[in-house]
Amino acid sequence: MPGCARKKLLFRGRVQVVHCYTRCVRRAFLAGIDPLTGKDFNYRRDWIRSLLEQQAALFGIEAGFHVQMGNHLHLVLRTRPDVIKRWSKEKVVRNWLKIAKLKRGSDIKDWEPDEQRVRMEMSDPKRVKKLRRRLANVSWYMATLCENVARRANQQDGVTGKFFEQRYKLRDLADESAILVCGMYVDLNQIHAGEAITPEQSRYTSAYDRIQGRKALAASAQEQLEASSLKRDRWLCELTLGEGLQADVSRDLCSATPWRASDKGLLPITLDDKKGSIPSELAPILKRLQINADNWLETVSEFDSRFTNVVGRVESMANAAIRLGHRRVAGVLNASRAFD
């Protein structure tokens, strides 16, 4: 079966959800506890999470799930070129200049680009069009993240060279079934590796961020504090997609907050668990998303080995094969077992 170039998996100008992952060079524990020297580099995971939060406010790319491991990281990202089309030329240029500085390993907290440089960039329509495309480009997103960490780590260690592998890997998550299974795989990574016992202890995951966000929301309700300023997950893509709600219909628009590109939900699920709030006729989430309940544990735990370039129900993978010009894509048999 022919391989698939990464650029063929990425849509230009269309909303897409992808699973990105990359490893430290030589599989070294450059962001965890080095098993040979005993040095603790876990603080670098906080670097990465902070960068993800900053990039969420600058790119037209939303993070749905994330995990930072000792020697690799996983991200589930949704591109929003439709949102970027609504951004002003000034916002496009300002965001890009901040990204460029961030990519060089600099700290952009409280930093604003030079006004003359902003006006100069805005005066060139072709340049603005090019930058607008870059803001929804997953490769630019990953390059900014990886280069920032590499520069800071190398400066700290007094060395040169790469920190992450040269090329990140990518999977197209072709439907909601794939997004949910991949998201669960990502959030349970620390537990699977033995770094944590529960999601509440999995500090470097989106599950942990969302749990802390819920706690902050509850605290703000009691103490009348502003929830948005406290929520650890404020920068993450809204998880719940309200089916049929007018609020979600209009959420291809820009976010009402400065923390992310939009407020549109990712999946038709909810974190709320109020007794009697779920209609009795509403099917369980696995059934609604056509995930085989008998095999879902194996599907999640063995996700990385069962799927390669495209993940989704059989029909979704068949459509992906047509788009890629292949007779079929790898993992169809596993998809038939994982999804109904």
N, C-alpha and C positions, 0 to 999 in steps of 0.2 A: 504494500500500500504506500503510495507516495507521501512524502512529508508535506507539511503545510507551513509556508512562510508566515511569520507573525503578522506582517502587514496585510496579508490576505484575510486574516481573521478579524481585523479591525474595520469597522464601518466608518466612513468619513461623512460627516454631516447628519448622522442618525444617532438616536439614543440607543445605547448598548450597555449591557452589564457584563463585566469580565472578571475573571479570577486571575490576579497577578501574583507571582511569587518569585523570590530571588534568594540566593544563598551568599554567605560570606565566602571569600576566596579560600580555596583549599579546605572548605568545610570547617574552617577554624572558628573557635568560640570567641569572636571578637566583640560580641555584644551580650555575653553571658559569663559564667564562671569557667575559666580555662582549666580543664581537667589536669593539665600538666603542671602549670605554675601555681594554680589556686587563685590567681588574680580574679577579682570580681569586676566585670565590665557591665553589670546589669544597668547601671545608670545610663548607658548609651541607648537602652531601649526607651528610656524617657525622652532622650533626644528625638528618636524616631517618632514617638507618639506626638510630641510637641510639633514636629515638622508636619505631620499629617493634619494636625489641627490648623496650622497656619496655611497650608496648601488648600484646605477645604474652602477657605475664605478668598482665595485668589484664583483658582482654576474653576472652569465650568465642569468639574468632575466631582462627584459625590462619593464618599466612602460609606459603604453599607456595613461591612464587617472588616475587622483587622486583628492580627495577632503578631507580636514581635517575639520570636524565639531566640535562643542563644546564638544560633548560627544561620538563621533564615527568617523570612517574614512572609506573611500572606495578606493579600488585600482583595476585597470584593468591591469593585468600583463601577459607578454608573456615569457614563458620559452624558453631558447635557448641552450639545451644540444649539438646541432649540432655545435654551435660556440665554446663551451667550449672544445670540442674534439680537436680543433686546437690550444688551448692554450698550451704553454710550461709548463713543470713541475714546473719551477721556478715561472712563473706567477700564477699558481694555488696555490702554497704554499704561496707566498707573499700575494695574495689576501685573502687567508683564515686567515692568521695570523692577518691581518688588521681587518677582520670581527670579529675575536675572541676578539680583543681589543675593538672594537666598541660595541660589545654585552655587555661588562662589564660596559658600560656607560662612556667610556673614549673618549677623543678627539684625533682623529688620524690625524689632520691637520699637515702636515710636519713631520709625524712620519713614520719611516721605521723599519721593523722587524730586529732583530739581525741576522747577516749573518750566524753565527754558527747554530742558530735555523733553518734557511732556509735550510742550507745544510743537517742538520740532518733529517728534514722532507722529503726532496727530495730523500734521500738515501733509503727510504722504498717505493717500488712500490705499495704495497697494500694500504698504507696510502694515497699516491697521488691519487690513483684510487677512494678511499673513499671520499676524499676532492673534487675531480672533480664532483662527483655525488651531493655533498652537494651544490655546487655553482649554481646548476640548480634546487634546492629543494625549493619550495614555503614555506614550513613550517620553514626551517632555515631562510629564508628571513624575514618572519613575526616575528619569535622569536627574531631575532637580532633587528629589529625595535622596537618591544614592550618592550623588556627588557632594551634597552638603555634609552628610555623615562621614564620607570618606575623607574629605578635607580636614574636618575637625578631629577625627580619630588619628589621622596621620600626623597632624601637627602635635597632638598630645603625645604620641608615641615616638616622635622624632624620626619618622620613616616616610618613604614615598611608595607609590604603587596603588593598586586597586584594593578596595575594601570588600565590595560585592563583586560577584561574577559579572562578566562584561555584559551579558544579555539576560534580561529578566525573561521569565516564561509566562505564557498567557493561555487561558482557556476562555472560549466564548460560552457564556451561560445563556442558553438559547430560550429558556422559558422560566416561569416562576418556580416550577418543581426543582430545576437545577439550582436556582438562586438559593432556595431554602436549604437544600442538602449541602451545598457548598458552604453556605454561611454557618451551618451547624458544625461542619468539619473544621472550619477556621476557628470558631469560638471554643471548640473542645480540644484544640491542639495542645494546649498546655497540660490539660488533664491526660490526654493520650500519651504525652511524653513523660508523665510522672512529675511535672513541675508544680502541679496543683491538684487538689482533691475535688473541689467544687468550682462552679463558675464564679461564685463570690470571692474566691481566692485567686482567680486567674487574672491577675492585675493588668497584664499587658494585652488584653483582649477587648473587643467591642462589647462583649457580654458584660464584663466588669464595668465598663463605662456606662452602659445603659442601666445597670443595677444601681450604680451610684447616682445616676441622673434621677431615677425614680425616688431614691431616698431624699435627694435635694428638693424634689418637687413636693414631697410630703412635708418636709421641714418648712419650706417656704409657705405652704398653706397654713401651717400652725403659727408661724412667727411673722406672717405677712411680709416676707422678703420677696425680692424679685427673682423668680425662678430661673430666668434666662441667664442671669449673671452667676448662678451657682451650679447649674447643670454641667456635669462633666461630659455628657454626651451631646451637648448643644450643637457641635460641629458635624456630628454624624448624620447621614441621610435618615430622614424620618422613617421609622420602620413600618408603621401601619398605613396601608393603602385603604382608604375608606371607599369601598365599592359603591358607586352610585351617588356619592356625596358631592354636592356642588363645590365644596372646598377643594376636593381633589381634582375635579374637572378643570378648575382654574389654576392649578398649581404647576402648570408649565411656565408660569410667570416666575420672576425673580423672588428669592426668599424675602420674607418680612424681617429677617435678621441679617446681621453682617457676617454670620459664621459659616454659611454654606450657600450653594448656588440656588437651591430651591427648597420648598417645604413639602414637595410631593412624596408620598409614602413609597415604600419598596415592595411590600408584600401584603396580600389580603389577610393579615393576621393582626392580633392585638396583644399588648402586654397586660391589659386589664383582665382581672379574674374575679369579677363580682358575681356572686351567686344569683342565678336567674337572669343574668344579662345576656346570655347566649340563647337565641331562639332554639327550641327543641328540634325544629326541622332543619337546622343548619348542620351540615355534615362535619365530622371531625376534620381538622386541618389537613392531615395526611391524605384523606380521601378526597377532599376538595381540590388539592393540588396534584392528585393522581400519583401519589407516592405509595409504593407497595409497603404496607405496614409490616408484613412478615419479614421483609428484607432490609428495612430502613436502617437498622443498627449497623449491619454489615456494609451497607452502601455508604454511610457516613464515615465509619472507621477506616474503610478501604478505598475511600474516594480517590485518593491520589494515584493508586495503582489501577483503578478500574476505568478511568477516563483520561483522554489525552487532550486533543485540541478543542473539542466541542462537547458540551454536556447538555442533556435535555431528554425529553421524551422521544420515542422513536421517530415520530412524525417531524419533530423539530430538527432532529439530527439528519433526517432525509432531506429536508429543505436546505439545511446548511451544506450538505454534500453537493447539491445542485448549484448553490451559489458559488462554491469553491471549485466547481468543475471536476469533482471526483464522483466516482460511481457510488461510494459510500465513505463514511468516516469511521475511524476506530472507536470501539466502545458501544456499538449498536446492541450487541448481545447483552452486555451489562446493563444498558439502558432499558431493554425489554424486561429485565429482571427487577430493576430498581423502580420503574415507573409503570403504572397501569395504563 
